[in-house]
Amino acid sequence: MSQLFEPLSFARGRAMANRFMLAPLTNSQSHADGTLSDDEFEWLAYRAEGGFGLVMTCAAHVQRVGQGFPGQLGVFSDELLPGLTRLAQGIRARGALSSVQLHHAGIRAPSKLIGGAPRGPSDDAETGAKALDEGEIEQLIEDFVAAAVRCEKAGFDGVEIHGAHGYILCAFLSADINRRSDRWGGSLDNRARIVREIIKGVRTRTSSQFQLGLRLSPERFGMRLSEQRALAAEMLQSGDLDYLDMSLWDTFKDPVESDFSHKPLIDWFTDLPRGATRLGVAGKLMNGADCRRVLDHGADFALIGRAAILHHDFPRKVAADPGFRALAIPVTRAHLRNERLGPNFIDYMNTWKGFVAEEKAEA
């Protein structure tokens, strides 16, 4: 297990102390205006205290109309800087690297939450989304870049661009959702243009030591594995990213597409040349053995989600016991409170089938 606890350097900035990165996790704990709450601060700071090499925030929206869930942390205004600065300082003081995941929910933004129709690359009858025009696409790029600049000003080590899970950048990448015929649609090269432009803008307007990651997902929402593999290869070799975060849902499963089902999903990405760019994977990593297996398959680090919700000190528990396994669910509300989940986060986890134990009514 020793490699899991070796430092991991990046092309820019500080090294991670180990190979455990906190995955960006929806938690619905911040205030309605996007400002940081004490509950969200405590949740993230406790994971830094618990030994994660890098602590990443939840998806944080770069435009007000890009909000994807209630209580979402915002990065769309300088008015949010005091809370963001407090969070960056809190994570650093506890020994971890820090990153903000930059996000726009796109067609997945609830209309009741944003007060109007969601926006995306094309009109979408199923969600009621309206297509962005050319000027709005340029503004979206600018708002992603401005949010990265804001995060650096707040003191974060870096940001991750959320290009996965059907949100706005993923929707542009999807040939099913993106039906544009201009320079933002059609070929994969055109559909990926918005991601490249955001990356270029962040690199131009942030310092030489500011870290930049990108999250991609290879399945669901119209993703084609061949296309996502080609895009991942381009991103890994470009030299613009410090790390690529592949959200695989289930790291070692066979791909859905039959043409690729002869080896585990992780292996379609770990065999790609990557230069100095680091590769991490996420998806049902619940024990020390699977985290070690990630490295054995060629990834550089593991992103931990549910296991980090259950154990703020998951890395330290694995260090003490290589066979450590996260608690089986359901778990009690009291356990989650002890792990510094606030009431809203616990209520959100209660919407995950079988995660939170039912409380017995008092006689």
C-alpha positions as CSV (number, residue, x, y, z in Angstrom):
1,M,0.0,0.0,0.0
2,S,3.0,2.3,0.3
3,Q,2.5,4.0,-3.1
4,L,-0.9,5.3,-1.9
5,F,1.0,7.4,0.6
6,E,3.8,8.7,-1.6
7,P,3.6,12.4,-2.6
8,L,2.3,13.2,-6.1
9,S,3.8,16.2,-7.8
10,F,2.1,18.2,-10.5
11,A,3.4,20.2,-13.4
12,R,2.4,23.3,-11.4
13,G,2.0,24.2,-7.8
14,R,2.4,22.1,-4.7
15,A,2.4,18.3,-4.5
16,M,-0.3,16.2,-3.0
17,A,0.9,14.5,0.2
18,N,-0.7,11.2,-0.9
19,R,-2.9,9.7,-3.6
20,F,-6.3,10.4,-2.1
21,M,-8.3,13.3,-3.5
22,L,-11.7,14.2,-2.1
23,A,-14.2,14.0,-5.0
24,P,-16.5,17.0,-5.6
25,L,-19.7,16.1,-3.8
26,T,-23.1,17.8,-3.9
27,N,-24.1,18.6,-0.3
28,S,-26.7,21.5,-0.4
29,Q,-25.2,23.1,2.7
30,S,-24.4,26.6,1.6
31,H,-26.7,29.7,1.5
32,A,-29.3,30.5,-1.1
33,D,-27.2,33.3,-2.4
34,G,-24.2,31.1,-3.0
35,T,-22.2,32.2,0.0
36,L,-20.3,29.7,2.1
37,S,-22.0,28.3,5.2
38,D,-20.4,27.2,8.4
39,D,-21.7,23.6,7.7
40,E,-20.0,23.5,4.3
41,F,-16.8,24.9,5.8
42,E,-16.8,22.3,8.5
43,W,-17.5,19.4,6.1
44,L,-14.6,20.3,3.8
45,A,-12.1,21.3,6.5
46,Y,-12.7,18.1,8.4
47,R,-11.7,16.1,5.3
48,A,-8.5,18.1,5.0
49,E,-7.9,17.3,8.7
50,G,-8.6,13.7,8.0
51,G,-5.7,13.3,5.6
52,F,-6.9,13.8,2.1
53,G,-4.1,15.0,-0.1
54,L,-6.4,17.4,-2.0
55,V,-9.8,18.6,-0.9
56,M,-12.2,19.7,-3.7
57,T,-15.4,21.6,-3.2
58,C,-18.8,20.6,-4.5
59,A,-19.6,21.8,-8.0
60,A,-19.7,25.6,-7.6
61,H,-21.7,27.5,-10.2
62,V,-20.1,30.2,-12.3
63,Q,-23.4,31.9,-13.3
64,R,-26.4,32.4,-11.2
65,V,-28.5,30.7,-13.9
66,G,-26.1,27.8,-13.8
67,Q,-27.2,26.7,-10.3
68,G,-27.9,22.9,-10.2
69,F,-29.1,22.3,-6.7
70,P,-30.3,24.2,-3.6
71,G,-27.6,25.4,-1.2
72,Q,-24.9,25.3,-3.9
73,L,-21.7,27.1,-3.3
74,G,-21.2,30.0,-5.8
75,V,-18.2,31.4,-7.5
76,F,-20.0,33.9,-9.8
77,S,-19.3,37.1,-8.0
78,D,-16.6,38.9,-6.1
79,E,-19.2,39.3,-3.3
80,L,-18.5,35.6,-2.6
81,L,-14.8,36.1,-2.0
82,P,-14.8,36.4,1.8
83,G,-16.3,32.9,2.2
84,L,-14.1,31.5,-0.5
85,T,-11.0,33.0,1.1
86,R,-12.0,31.5,4.5
87,L,-12.4,28.1,2.9
88,A,-9.1,28.2,1.0
89,Q,-7.3,29.2,4.2
90,G,-9.0,26.6,6.3
91,I,-8.1,23.7,3.9
92,R,-4.5,24.9,3.6
93,A,-4.1,25.3,7.4
94,R,-5.0,21.6,7.7
95,G,-2.3,20.5,5.3
96,A,-4.3,19.7,2.1
97,L,-4.2,21.1,-1.4
98,S,-7.5,22.9,-2.3
99,S,-9.5,23.1,-5.5
100,V,-12.9,24.5,-6.5
101,Q,-14.9,22.6,-9.1
102,L,-16.2,25.1,-11.6
103,H,-19.7,24.2,-12.8
104,H,-22.8,25.2,-14.8
105,A,-25.7,22.9,-14.6
106,G,-26.9,23.7,-18.1
107,I,-30.0,21.7,-19.2
108,R,-30.0,20.0,-15.7
109,A,-30.6,23.3,-13.9
110,P,-34.1,23.1,-12.3
111,S,-36.2,25.9,-13.8
112,K,-37.9,26.6,-10.4
113,L,-34.5,27.1,-8.8
114,I,-33.1,29.5,-11.5
115,G,-36.4,31.3,-12.3
116,G,-36.6,30.5,-16.0
117,A,-35.7,28.0,-18.7
118,P,-32.4,26.2,-18.4
119,R,-29.8,26.8,-21.1
120,G,-27.8,24.4,-23.2
121,P,-26.1,24.0,-26.6
122,S,-29.4,23.3,-28.3
123,D,-33.1,23.6,-27.6
124,D,-34.2,20.5,-25.6
125,A,-37.8,19.5,-25.4
126,E,-37.3,17.0,-22.5
127,T,-35.9,19.6,-20.1
128,G,-37.3,22.8,-21.7
129,A,-33.8,24.1,-22.2
130,K,-33.2,26.9,-24.7
131,A,-30.1,27.1,-26.9
132,L,-27.4,29.6,-26.1
133,D,-26.6,32.1,-28.8
134,E,-23.0,32.9,-29.9
135,G,-22.7,35.8,-27.5
136,E,-24.0,33.8,-24.6
137,I,-21.5,31.1,-25.3
138,E,-18.7,33.6,-25.3
139,Q,-20.0,35.0,-22.0
140,L,-20.2,31.5,-20.5
141,I,-16.5,31.0,-21.4
142,E,-15.6,34.3,-19.8
143,D,-17.6,33.4,-16.6
144,F,-15.7,30.1,-16.2
145,V,-12.4,31.9,-16.7
146,A,-13.4,34.8,-14.3
147,A,-14.4,32.2,-11.7
148,A,-11.0,30.6,-11.9
149,V,-9.3,34.0,-11.5
150,R,-11.5,34.6,-8.5
151,C,-10.6,31.3,-6.9
152,E,-6.9,32.0,-7.3
153,K,-7.5,35.4,-5.6
154,A,-9.2,33.6,-2.8
155,G,-6.1,31.5,-2.2
156,F,-7.1,28.1,-3.7
157,D,-4.3,26.0,-5.2
158,G,-6.4,25.4,-8.3
159,V,-9.7,24.7,-9.9
160,E,-11.3,21.8,-11.8
161,I,-13.5,22.3,-14.8
162,H,-16.7,20.2,-14.6
163,G,-17.1,18.6,-18.1
164,A,-19.1,15.5,-17.0
165,H,-22.5,14.1,-16.0
166,G,-24.7,15.9,-18.5
167,Y,-24.0,19.4,-17.2
168,I,-23.4,22.3,-19.7
169,L,-19.9,21.4,-20.9
170,C,-20.8,17.7,-21.1
171,A,-23.9,18.6,-23.1
172,F,-21.7,20.5,-25.6
173,L,-19.6,17.3,-25.9
174,S,-22.6,15.1,-26.5
175,A,-23.6,14.5,-30.1
176,D,-27.1,13.6,-28.8
177,I,-27.6,16.8,-26.9
178,N,-25.6,19.2,-29.0
179,R,-27.3,19.5,-32.4
180,R,-25.7,22.8,-33.4
181,S,-24.4,23.3,-37.0
182,D,-22.1,26.2,-36.2
183,R,-18.5,26.1,-34.9
184,W,-19.7,24.9,-31.5
185,G,-21.4,21.7,-32.9
186,G,-21.1,18.9,-35.4
187,S,-17.6,17.2,-35.2
188,L,-16.0,16.3,-31.9
189,D,-13.5,19.0,-32.6
190,N,-16.2,21.6,-32.7
191,R,-18.1,20.2,-29.8
192,A,-15.0,20.3,-27.6
193,R,-14.1,23.8,-28.6
194,I,-15.8,25.4,-25.6
195,V,-13.7,23.2,-23.2
196,R,-10.5,24.2,-25.0
197,E,-11.4,27.9,-24.9
198,I,-12.0,27.8,-21.2
199,I,-8.8,26.0,-20.5
200,K,-6.9,28.5,-22.7
201,G,-8.5,31.4,-20.8
202,V,-7.7,30.0,-17.4
203,R,-4.1,29.3,-18.4
204,T,-3.7,32.9,-19.8
205,R,-5.2,34.7,-16.9
206,T,-3.9,32.7,-13.9
207,S,-0.4,32.3,-12.5
208,S,2.1,29.8,-13.7
209,Q,1.7,27.8,-10.5
210,F,-2.1,27.7,-10.4
211,Q,-3.3,24.1,-10.9
212,L,-6.0,23.1,-13.4
213,G,-8.0,19.9,-13.7
214,L,-10.8,18.7,-15.9
215,R,-13.5,16.1,-15.1
216,L,-14.9,14.0,-17.9
217,S,-17.3,11.0,-17.9
218,P,-17.2,8.4,-20.6
219,E,-20.8,7.1,-20.4
220,R,-24.4,8.3,-20.1
221,F,-25.8,11.6,-21.5
222,G,-24.9,10.6,-25.1
223,M,-21.2,10.1,-24.4
224,R,-19.4,7.7,-26.8
225,L,-16.4,5.9,-25.3
226,S,-14.3,6.3,-28.4
227,E,-14.9,10.0,-28.4
228,Q,-14.2,10.5,-24.7
229,R,-11.1,8.4,-25.0
230,A,-9.9,10.6,-27.9
231,L,-10.7,13.7,-26.0
232,A,-8.9,12.4,-22.8
233,A,-5.9,11.6,-24.9
234,E,-5.8,15.1,-26.3
235,M,-6.2,16.7,-22.9
236,L,-3.6,14.5,-21.2
237,Q,-1.0,15.3,-23.8
238,S,-1.8,19.0,-24.3
239,G,0.3,20.1,-21.3
240,D,-2.4,22.6,-20.2
241,L,-3.8,20.4,-17.5
242,D,-2.3,19.3,-14.2
243,Y,-4.7,16.4,-13.9
244,L,-7.6,14.7,-15.6
245,D,-10.3,13.3,-13.4
246,M,-12.3,10.5,-15.0
247,S,-15.6,9.9,-13.4
248,L,-16.3,6.3,-14.2
249,W,-19.4,5.7,-11.9
250,D,-17.9,2.2,-11.3
251,T,-14.2,2.1,-11.8
252,F,-13.6,-1.6,-12.6
253,K,-16.9,-2.5,-14.5
254,D,-17.0,-3.4,-18.1
255,P,-18.0,-0.6,-20.5
256,V,-21.6,-0.4,-21.6
257,E,-20.6,-0.4,-25.3
258,S,-20.1,-3.9,-26.5
259,D,-17.1,-3.0,-28.7
260,F,-15.2,-2.0,-25.6
261,S,-16.4,-4.6,-23.1
262,H,-13.4,-6.8,-23.2
263,K,-11.5,-4.9,-20.5
264,P,-12.4,-2.7,-17.5
265,L,-13.5,0.8,-18.0
266,I,-10.5,2.2,-16.2
267,D,-8.1,0.5,-18.6
268,W,-9.4,2.5,-21.6
269,F,-7.8,5.6,-20.0
270,T,-4.8,4.4,-18.1
271,D,-3.1,3.2,-21.3
272,L,-3.1,6.7,-22.8
273,P,0.2,8.7,-23.0
274,R,0.0,11.5,-20.5
275,G,3.3,13.3,-20.3
276,A,3.4,15.3,-17.0
277,T,-0.4,15.3,-16.7
278,R,-1.7,13.2,-13.8
279,L,-4.7,10.9,-14.2
280,G,-7.2,10.1,-11.4
281,V,-10.4,8.0,-11.4
282,A,-13.6,8.0,-9.4
283,G,-16.3,5.4,-9.0
284,K,-17.2,3.1,-6.1
285,L,-13.8,3.1,-4.4
286,M,-14.8,2.0,-0.9
287,N,-11.8,0.2,0.5
288,G,-8.0,0.3,0.7
289,A,-7.6,-2.6,-1.7
290,D,-9.6,-0.9,-4.5
291,C,-7.6,2.3,-4.1
292,R,-4.4,0.3,-4.5
293,R,-5.9,-1.5,-7.5
294,V,-6.4,1.9,-9.1
295,L,-2.7,2.5,-9.0
296,D,-2.0,-1.0,-10.2
297,H,-4.1,-0.3,-13.3
298,G,-2.0,2.7,-14.0
299,A,-3.8,5.7,-12.5
300,D,-2.0,8.2,-10.4
301,F,-4.6,8.9,-7.7
302,A,-8.0,7.9,-6.5
303,L,-11.0,10.2,-6.0
304,I,-13.0,9.2,-3.0
305,G,-16.7,10.1,-2.7
306,R,-19.1,8.0,-0.6
307,A,-16.3,6.6,1.5
308,A,-15.3,10.1,2.4
309,I,-18.8,10.9,3.4
310,L,-18.7,7.9,5.8
311,H,-15.2,8.6,7.1
312,H,-13.6,12.0,7.1
313,D,-10.3,10.3,7.8
314,F,-10.6,7.5,5.2
315,P,-6.9,7.9,4.1
316,R,-5.7,7.6,7.6
317,K,-7.8,4.5,8.2
318,V,-6.3,2.9,5.1
319,A,-2.8,3.8,6.3
320,A,-3.5,2.1,9.6
321,D,-5.2,-0.9,8.1
322,P,-4.6,-1.7,4.4
323,G,-7.7,-3.9,4.4
324,F,-9.9,-1.2,5.7
325,R,-13.4,-1.1,4.2
326,A,-15.9,1.8,4.6
327,L,-18.9,1.2,6.8
328,A,-21.8,-0.7,5.2
329,I,-24.9,1.4,4.6
330,P,-27.3,2.4,6.0
331,V,-25.7,4.5,8.7
332,T,-27.4,6.6,11.3
333,R,-27.9,10.3,11.3
334,A,-25.8,10.5,14.4
335,H,-22.8,8.9,12.6
336,L,-23.1,11.4,9.8
337,R,-23.4,14.3,12.2
338,N,-20.2,13.1,13.9
339,E,-18.6,13.1,10.4
340,R,-19.5,16.8,10.2
341,L,-22.4,16.6,7.8
342,G,-24.9,19.4,8.4
343,P,-28.6,18.8,8.5
344,N,-29.1,19.7,4.9
345,F,-26.4,17.4,3.7
346,I,-27.9,14.5,5.8
347,D,-31.3,15.2,4.3
348,Y,-29.8,15.1,0.9
349,M,-28.1,11.8,1.6
350,N,-31.5,10.5,2.8
351,T,-32.6,10.8,-0.8
352,W,-30.0,8.2,-1.8
353,K,-31.7,4.8,-1.4
354,G,-30.6,2.9,1.7
355,F,-27.9,5.4,2.7
356,V,-29.4,6.8,5.9
357,A,-31.0,4.4,8.5
358,E,-34.6,5.0,9.4
359,E,-35.0,6.4,12.8
360,K,-37.4,4.5,15.1
361,A,-40.3,6.5,16.5
362,E,-40.2,6.9,20.2
363,A,-42.9,5.0,22.1
